[in-house]
């Protein structure tokens, strides 16, 4: 799975790292369909193995867990 540097628009922190539910935003500089807005659950500062749900720049929804 590709890795992206994203903007956490709203999240909680535990010991200075993201923890729990977060609103995540990513804007790709060239390809709109690679951009997304979504929600995911962080554990120990990582969005690892979901759950995560989002809508991409073309309006298509997707999720993984």
Buried (B, 14 or more C-beta within 10 A) or exposed (E): EEEEEBEBEEBEEEEEEBBEEBEBBBEEEEEEEBBBBBBBBBEEEEBEEEEBBBEBBEEEEEEEE
